[in-house]
Amino acid sequence: MNPRNPLDWDAIRHDFPALFRSRNDRPPIFLDNACSTIPCQAVIDSLNDYCLNYPACGERSLHYWGRKVDEEVARARRAIAEFIHAKDPTQIIFVKNSTEGLNLVGRGLHWEKGDVVVTGDREHNSNRCCWEDLGRETGIRRKVIRRDGTHDPGSEFDVNYFLGELAETPRVKLVSLALTSNLDGYTIPSEAIRRVTAYAHSEVLRRDLKDFYVMLDAAQTVPHQAVDVQDLDVDFLAFSVHKMCGPTGLGVCYMKDPDLLERSLITGGGTVANTFDDGRAPIYLRSPQKYEAGLQHWSGILGAGVAADYLKDKMVALSDRELELNRILTEGFMPYHEKEVITILGPLDPAKRGSICTIEVHPRDEQEDMGRFLREEVLSRTDERNLMFRTGDFCVSPYCRHVRGERIARIRFSLYLYNTPDECRTALDVFRPILARRLP
Ligand SMILES: Cc1ncc(COP(=O)(O)O)c(C=O)c1O
């Protein structure tokens, strides 16, 4: 056994009952984990436990079931806080998903015309649409800073370049970056993030600015590697629990100063201490209640805490395991990359791409219909083998469509702790003949 990988991976697979639901006499090979992951048995048990034993509402009802929900929600908030090393559970806001977390911050900050939000060039639409909508509504501007100044698919984050560009951009109020790209799996190193947050926070003092914040879209990071929000010193961080063995439709928005935002995305029941009929504004509660309007996804929240507890001691081994699996995929695809049948997106070293291996299959000629290639040559074969992965532009639309090109078939394999070397080899066995036919 690899000493850095002390977990019993076969036993771990038994924590995920969906892995044993065969179709066409074949077990599922699920390599679409960047989208959502399989819930573990402990999470399924916690959802059942809520529905069977205390199916009531939290934060309002004083009866036994209500008190039990309150207790369990508080426990889940502590578990999530501990998982990302937040100082205090009140910094943890439960939302539907990463998208809602990013929007909560975008809609809650006070914007003035001409304020600037800086993002990268390979952001998920969830870290893009909000800024563009706000641009139209309030006159703010989005500035894109590329990883190293180029659009190169193998580029890495050059922090000196980034800080240089930042220094030349007036009126930046927020830097909002995907910590790990869902397109190619590349993670901005922690040291670079620390320099960006240190720069932002020192600028506030130096230039006597009201605000200069850093937000991380950590949808693809928190599930795969240990993240320490205090060490990174970020102001906001969003992630999705359905990408870390938890229930679907549940996410987290971490806020360093949880009372900073002027308002929540939506307001109403559960967020107010008092309301009036005489025109006075409602008096809102403090965080986290201030942001969690209406009845919550209680069972999902409880499941989030259980998912964090399930993963917390596994993170180092999990990252190593993903690298071992990604290495198998990368080595298998490399001959086709070298012969320019495909491009492996991101740095070629799998250690820099964590759980993701995305390939672009180039069209053979001007005429080839790549949609048809995917349907007739790829999906027909993989579907029958119960092999699941993602195609498309993965919500990174402008970079994929306009920079890389509309006529490319993109295929993303994304891994998690229950995947196996054999599954990766099976995926390669299915893809090799498809790609071999395209060799020059
Ligand atoms: C980097 C990144 N950001 C944001 C999202 C949006 O996540 P959700 O759909 O859970 O809101 C995703 C989803 O894949 C993602 O990969």
The ligand as a Tripos MOL2 file, in Angstrom:
@<TRIPOS>MOLECULE
LIG
   16    16     1     0     0
SMALL
NO_CHARGES

@<TRIPOS>ATOM
      1 C1        -15.7010   26.3930  -10.9620 C.3       1 LIG1
      2 C2        -17.1860   26.3020  -10.7960 C.ar      1 LIG1
      3 N1        -17.8550   27.3490  -10.3410 N.ar      1 LIG1
      4 C3        -19.1800   27.3260  -10.1550 C.ar      1 LIG1
      5 C4        -19.9150   26.2040  -10.4500 C.ar      1 LIG1
      6 C5        -21.3810   26.2050  -10.2230 C.3       1 LIG1
      7 O1        -21.6940   25.2450   -9.2770 O.3       1 LIG1
      8 P1        -23.2100   25.0150   -8.8800 P.3       1 LIG1
      9 O2        -23.8940   24.5730  -10.1270 O.co2     1 LIG1
     10 O3        -23.1590   23.9690   -7.8380 O.co2     1 LIG1
     11 O4        -23.7110   26.3100   -8.4120 O.co2     1 LIG1
     12 C6        -19.2720   25.0760  -10.9460 C.ar      1 LIG1
     13 C7        -20.0380   23.8870  -11.3200 C.2       1 LIG1
     14 O5        -19.5820   22.9720  -11.9310 O.2       1 LIG1
     15 C8        -17.8700   25.1210  -11.1180 C.ar      1 LIG1
     16 O6        -17.2100   24.0620  -11.5560 O.3       1 LIG1
@<TRIPOS>BOND
     1     1     2 1
     2     2     3 ar
     3     2    15 ar
     4     3     4 ar
     5     4     5 ar
     6     5     6 1
     7     5    12 ar
     8     6     7 1
     9     7     8 1
    10     8     9 2
    11     8    10 1
    12     8    11 1
    13    12    13 1
    14    12    15 ar
    15    13    14 2
    16    15    16 1
@<TRIPOS>SUBSTRUCTURE
     1 LIG1         1 GROUP 0 **** ****
